[in-house]
Amino acid sequence: MAALLLQDGQNFDGARTYEVVQSYLPSYARPRFLRIQSYLPVTATFKQMKVKLAEEGFDPGVIQDPLYFLDDSKKSYIPLAQEVYESIRDGTVKL
């Protein structure tokens, strides 16, 4: 998973992000999940607080931030809906 912070006034474009990720990263390095945050929490020494993000995982029922899933069949990052999450958990969708 990668956490992103969008510039003010910008909207997330899943198809364009997919194109950029595909052209710059090998398949094993492409983030399967993207989390769009309104701010990036940091420590007093300006280190990103990753432990909390890792603990929350990718459950859309827990996370309030928008989540996206890399869908190679659609060549886009799609919103991670609860049914997609359940398909991942039960093994219907392979990671």
Buried (B, 14 or more C-beta within 10 A) or exposed (E): BEBBEEEEEEEBEBEEBBEEBBEEEEEEEBBBBBBBBEEEEEEEEEEEEEEEBEEBEBEBEEBEBBBBBBBEEEEBBBEBEEEBBEBBEEEEEEE
